[in-house]
């Protein structure tokens, strides 16, 4: 399913309570069963979709976030701050904060927002919304922090609501006014309009929640604190346009999409699955879900590879995922496009023509070149956005949108090794 995230920062301060800016997060760095807030260093109970920088890990710290090679600059929460919004085990509504902070907007249906997944099709897709710390979704809301704890055992009680719930001053024991954080996650649910079970939608979240009440969000601060404080102090526009906030620098959509890291748990989390990863039976409520306690024997380790190992059979190595430009293609000629294309077939095509590099893109394209322009080479410590499956073999990865699965002819060379996150191609074999 196609989806992307937007992050809203509401600068709910005395002088400009309506000011806010939004930052699009068109890419995901990973989909993995890890949660550095609830279970640091452990395999998590369910899969999470992760946005942010490449420093993410199961036990990440503020320093890891700041060291990311591709990080979104965020704000005035202090170094090491963490919090949660929502309740993963909820399967029914209510007036409690965990319900109030979660909502869904059915785009194109001309219907009001709901606190659960709406049981009607959304022509423009479904927008899931998470407001921290579980307050009513209004941009003038104030987050109140106790000023002492960067985190608490429940990851929530160090935060509070203002005196009038969604307005007014902070309580005396939570004296610190903080900016509000609002996640928006867009799902292209209209793609599944013909797959409903009668009148029931076919959607379920990775924690087994088929209602939407169990939607939740984690926030681990990775912003440069000084930058975010400057944004709070100077960004006063009420348009939401980040272009009107000079304190913030953003990455392009393509840069965000290329910023991905490998999964760290040995399991498959995408495609057609026999069951949800972990121990997460589907629950429709209204009773609360019972937290999973089973041991499914899943361990940390590399997930499924996004390349085909041809080092022994053909003498070609996977050289990483490079970025392409629609208006200035990295490879120009020759090329092959077929609906039954596979990685070995592309390698054979380029090898027979005497080329050193093969590029696979868009699920069915094969391109060849003798020397790769460094502008299009994979970036160190970034996996890239090669995530399309091949038309001729759904188990093989064939680049992506403006992304190239690159293979290099290493026959007769001193080494023939597939690229991974610890490989430093740097100067790039074959480049001069």
C-alpha positions in Angstrom: 0.0 0.0 0.0 1.3 3.5 -0.9 1.6 5.9 2.0 3.6 8.8 3.3 3.8 10.8 6.5 3.5 14.5 7.4 4.8 15.9 10.6 3.2 19.0 12.0 4.9 21.1 14.7 2.6 23.6 16.3 4.4 26.4 17.9 1.9 26.9 20.7 3.6 29.8 22.4 2.1 32.9 24.0 3.0 35.4 21.2 1.9 33.3 18.2 -0.4 30.5 19.3 -1.6 29.7 15.8 1.9 29.3 14.3 2.9 25.9 12.9 4.8 24.3 10.1 4.5 20.9 8.5 7.3 18.7 7.2 6.6 16.0 4.6 8.2 12.6 5.1 7.7 10.9 1.7 10.2 8.1 2.4 10.5 5.4 5.1 13.9 4.4 6.5 12.6 0.9 7.4 9.8 -1.4 8.3 11.1 -3.5 11.2 10.0 -5.2 14.4 12.0 -2.9 16.8 10.9 -0.2 19.2 13.8 1.7 21.0 11.3 3.4 23.4 9.1 0.5 24.6 11.7 -2.3 24.2 15.2 -0.9 23.6 17.6 -3.5 22.3 14.9 -6.2 22.0 12.8 -7.7 19.2 9.5 -5.7 19.5 6.0 -7.2 19.7 4.9 -5.9 16.3 6.2 -4.3 13.2 6.8 -0.5 13.1 7.0 1.8 10.1 9.9 4.2 10.8 10.6 7.7 9.6 13.7 9.7 10.5 17.4 9.4 10.0 19.7 6.5 9.2 21.0 6.4 12.8 17.9 4.4 13.8 18.4 1.1 15.7 16.7 -1.0 18.3 18.7 0.7 21.0 19.2 4.1 19.5 20.1 7.2 21.5 19.9 10.9 20.9 23.6 10.8 19.8 22.7 8.1 17.2 19.9 10.2 15.9 22.1 13.3 15.5 24.8 11.2 13.8 22.4 10.1 11.0 23.7 10.6 7.5 20.1 11.6 6.4 18.2 13.1 9.3 15.2 15.4 9.4 16.0 18.3 11.7 13.4 18.5 14.5 13.0 20.7 17.6 12.8 22.1 21.2 12.3 18.9 23.1 15.5 18.3 25.0 18.3 15.9 24.2 17.2 12.3 25.1 13.4 13.1 25.2 11.0 10.3 24.4 7.2 9.9 24.5 4.3 7.8 23.2 0.8 8.7 22.0 -2.1 6.2 21.8 -2.6 2.8 23.3 -1.6 -0.3 21.2 -4.1 -2.5 23.1 -7.3 -0.4 22.7 -10.0 -1.9 20.5 -12.9 0.4 21.4 -13.6 4.2 21.7 -14.1 6.5 24.6 -13.4 10.0 25.9 -10.0 9.1 27.4 -6.8 10.8 26.1 -5.6 7.7 24.2 -8.8 7.9 22.1 -8.9 11.7 21.7 -5.3 11.8 20.3 -6.1 9.3 17.5 -8.2 10.1 14.5 -8.8 9.2 10.9 -9.8 11.4 8.0 -11.5 9.8 5.0 -10.3 11.9 2.0 -12.9 12.5 -0.6 -15.8 11.0 1.3 -17.2 14.4 2.7 -17.6 12.8 6.1 -16.4 13.9 9.6 -13.2 12.5 11.1 -13.5 9.4 13.3 -11.5 7.8 16.1 -11.5 4.5 14.3 -11.0 3.2 10.8 -14.2 4.3 8.9 -16.2 1.5 7.4 -16.6 3.1 4.0 -14.3 3.6 1.1 -12.1 6.7 0.9 -11.7 7.8 -2.7 -8.7 9.9 -1.9 -7.2 7.6 0.6 -7.2 7.3 4.4 -5.3 9.7 6.6 -4.4 8.3 10.1 -3.6 11.0 12.6 -1.7 11.0 15.9 -1.5 14.0 18.2 1.0 14.1 21.1 0.4 13.9 24.0 -3.0 12.4 23.2 -4.8 15.8 23.1 -7.7 16.9 21.0 -6.5 17.6 17.5 -6.3 21.4 17.3 -3.2 23.2 16.2 -3.4 25.7 19.2 -3.0 22.9 21.7 -0.2 23.0 24.2 2.0 20.2 25.4 3.1 20.4 29.0 6.2 18.7 30.3 7.3 18.3 33.9 10.7 19.7 33.1 12.5 16.8 34.8 12.0 13.4 33.2 13.1 12.7 29.7 11.1 9.6 29.8 8.9 7.6 32.3 8.1 3.9 32.5 4.8 4.4 30.6 6.4 6.9 28.3 3.5 9.3 28.9 3.2 10.5 32.5 6.0 13.1 32.2 3.6 15.0 29.9 0.3 16.6 30.8 -2.5 18.7 29.4 -3.0 22.4 30.0 -5.4 23.6 32.7 -8.4 23.8 30.3 -7.5 20.4 28.6 -6.8 21.9 25.2 -6.1 25.5 26.0 -4.8 27.7 28.8 -1.7 27.6 31.0 0.2 24.4 31.9 -0.4 22.9 35.4 2.0 23.9 38.1 3.7 20.5 38.3 4.1 20.5 34.5 5.4 24.0 34.0 7.2 23.6 30.6 5.3 24.7 27.5 6.4 22.5 24.6 5.5 22.6 20.9 2.8 20.2 19.8 3.6 17.3 17.5 1.0 15.9 15.1 1.7 12.9 12.8 -0.3 12.4 9.6 0.1 9.1 7.7 -1.6 8.7 4.3 -2.7 5.2 3.1 -3.9 4.7 -0.5 -6.8 2.5 0.7 -8.7 3.1 -2.5 -6.5 0.6 -4.2 -8.4 -2.1 -2.3 -11.9 -0.8 -3.0 -12.8 -4.1 -4.7 -11.4 -6.4 -1.9 -13.9 -5.7 0.9 -15.5 -8.6 2.7 -19.1 -7.6 2.1 -19.4 -4.3 4.0 -16.2 -4.8 6.1 -13.0 -3.1 5.1 -9.9 -5.5 4.7 -7.4 -3.5 6.7 -5.5 -4.4 9.9 -2.5 -2.8 11.6 0.6 -4.7 12.4 -0.3 -5.1 16.1 -3.4 -7.0 15.1 -5.7 -4.0 15.5 -8.6 -4.2 13.0 -10.4 -1.2 14.5 -7.9 1.7 14.4 -8.4 2.5 18.1 -5.0 0.9 18.8 -3.1 3.2 16.4 -0.2 4.8 18.3 3.0 6.8 17.6 6.4 7.0 19.2 8.6 10.1 19.3 12.3 9.9 20.1 13.9 13.4 19.8 16.7 13.6 17.2 16.5 17.3 16.4 19.3 19.7 16.9 17.9 21.3 20.0 19.2 24.8 19.1 17.8 24.6 15.6 14.3 23.7 16.9 14.4 26.3 19.6 15.3 28.9 16.9 12.3 27.7 14.9 10.0 28.1 17.9 11.3 31.6 18.5 11.2 32.8 14.9 8.7 30.8 12.8 5.4 32.7 13.2 3.5 31.9 10.1 0.1 30.2 10.4 0.2 28.8 6.8 1.9 25.6 7.8 4.4 26.0 5.0 7.9 25.0 6.1 9.3 27.4 3.4 8.2 30.2 5.7 10.4 28.9 8.5 14.0 29.9 7.6 15.4 28.1 10.7 14.6 24.7 9.2 16.3 23.0 6.3 14.5 20.2 4.4 15.5 17.4 2.1 13.9 16.7 -1.3 11.3 14.0 -1.7 13.9 11.9 -3.6 16.5 12.2 -0.9 14.0 11.2 1.7 12.9 8.1 -0.3 16.6 7.1 -0.8 17.3 7.2 2.9 16.6 3.7 3.9 18.4 1.1 6.1 18.2 -2.7 6.2 15.9 -4.5 8.6 17.6 -5.8 11.7 15.2 -8.7 12.5 15.4 -12.0 10.7 11.9 -12.1 9.2 9.9 -10.9 6.2 7.7 -7.9 6.9 6.5 -7.0 3.4 4.5 -8.8 0.6 2.0 -11.5 1.1 2.4 -13.0 4.6 0.8 -16.1 6.2 0.4 -14.1 9.4 1.3 -10.9 11.1 5.0 -10.8 12.3 5.2 -11.6 16.0 2.3 -12.9 18.1 -0.5 -10.6 17.0 -3.8 -12.3 16.4 -6.3 -10.0 14.7 -8.7 -8.5 17.2 -12.0 -6.6 16.5 -12.8 -5.6 20.1 -14.5 -4.1 21.9 -12.4 -5.9 24.6 -8.8 -4.7 25.0 -6.3 -6.9 23.2 -4.2 -9.1 25.4 -0.5 -8.2 25.1 1.4 -10.9 23.3 3.6 -13.0 25.6 4.6 -15.8 23.3 8.2 -16.4 22.1 8.2 -16.8 18.3 11.9 -17.4 18.3 12.6 -14.5 16.0 16.1 -13.0 16.5 18.2 -10.1 15.4 20.1 -10.6 12.2 20.0 -9.5 8.5 16.5 -9.6 6.9 15.9 -10.8 3.3 18.5 -9.4 0.9 17.4 -6.9 -1.7 19.7 -8.3 -4.4 20.6 -11.6 -6.1 24.0 -13.1 -5.4 25.7 -13.7 -8.8 29.3 -13.5 -7.6 29.9 -17.2 -8.1 27.6 -18.0 -11.0 28.2 -15.0 -13.3 31.1 -13.0 -11.7 28.9 -10.0 -11.1 28.6 -8.2 -7.7 25.7 -6.2 -6.4 27.1 -2.6 -6.1 24.2 -1.0 -4.2 21.2 1.1 -4.9 21.9 4.3 -6.8 19.7 7.3 -7.5 18.5 8.3 -11.0 17.1 11.5 -12.4 14.0 11.6 -14.6 15.3 14.6 -16.6 18.9 13.4 -16.8 19.1 9.6 -16.8 22.2 8.0 -15.4 22.2 5.3 -18.2 21.2 6.3 -21.8 21.9 3.2 -23.9 21.5 0.3 -24.5 18.4 -0.8 -22.6 15.9 -3.6 -22.5 12.3 -3.5 -21.3 10.3 -6.7 -20.9 7.5 -7.9 -18.7 9.5 -11.1 -17.9 12.8 -9.4 -17.0 14.9 -10.9 -14.2 18.2 -9.9 -12.6 20.2 -12.8 -14.3 18.6 -11.9 -17.7 19.7 -8.3 -17.4 23.2 -9.3 -16.4 23.4 -11.6 -19.4 22.2 -8.8 -21.7 24.8 -6.3 -20.5 27.6 -8.8 -20.3 27.0 -10.0 -23.8 27.2 -6.4 -25.0 30.5 -5.9 -23.2 29.4 -3.5 -20.5 30.7 -3.3 -16.9 27.6 -2.1 -15.1 24.0 -3.2 -15.3 21.2 -1.1 -13.9 17.7 -2.5 -13.1 14.8 0.0 -12.6 11.0 0.3 -12.4 10.4 -3.5 -12.2 11.0 -4.2 -15.9 13.9 -2.1 -17.2 17.5 -3.1 -17.8 20.2 -0.6 -18.7 24.0 -1.0 -19.4 27.0 1.3 -19.1 30.8 1.0 -19.0 31.4 3.7 -16.4 29.0 5.1 -13.8 28.9 8.8 -13.2 29.6 9.4 -9.4 26.5 11.6 -9.1 24.4 8.4 -9.4 26.5 6.2 -7.2 25.0 4.7 -4.0 25.6 6.8 -0.8 27.7 5.5 2.0 25.5 4.0 4.9 22.3 4.5 2.9 20.5 1.5 1.5 18.5 3.4 -1.1 14.9 3.0 -2.3 15.3 -0.1 -4.5 12.0 -1.8 -3.6 10.2 -2.8 -6.8 9.9 -6.5 -7.5 10.7 -7.8 -10.9 7.9 -8.5 -13.4 9.5 -11.8 -14.3 10.4 -12.9 -10.7 8.5 -11.4 -7.7 11.3 -12.5 -5.3 13.9 -10.3 -7.0 14.4 -6.6 -6.5 14.4 -4.4 -9.6 15.3 -0.9 -8.5 12.5 1.6 -7.8 11.1 4.9 -8.7 14.2 6.9 -9.8 16.3 4.2 -8.1 18.7 1.7 -9.7 19.7 -1.7 -8.5 23.3 -1.7 -9.7 25.5 -4.7 -10.6 29.2 -4.6 -11.5 31.2 -7.1 -13.5 33.9 -8.3 -11.1 35.2 -11.3 -13.1 38.9 -11.6 -12.9 39.3 -8.9 -10.2 40.9 -9.4 -6.8 37.6 -9.2 -5.0 34.0 -9.9 -5.9 31.8 -8.9 -3.0 28.2 -7.8 -2.8 27.5 -4.3 -1.3 26.1 -4.1 2.2 25.8 -1.3 4.8 29.3 -2.0 6.1 30.9 -2.0 2.6 32.7 1.2 1.7 32.5 1.4 -2.1 33.5 5.0 -1.7 35.8 5.6 -4.7 33.7 2.9 -6.6 35.3 0.1 -8.5 35.4 0.9 -12.2 35.3 4.6 -11.8 38.1 6.9 -12.7 
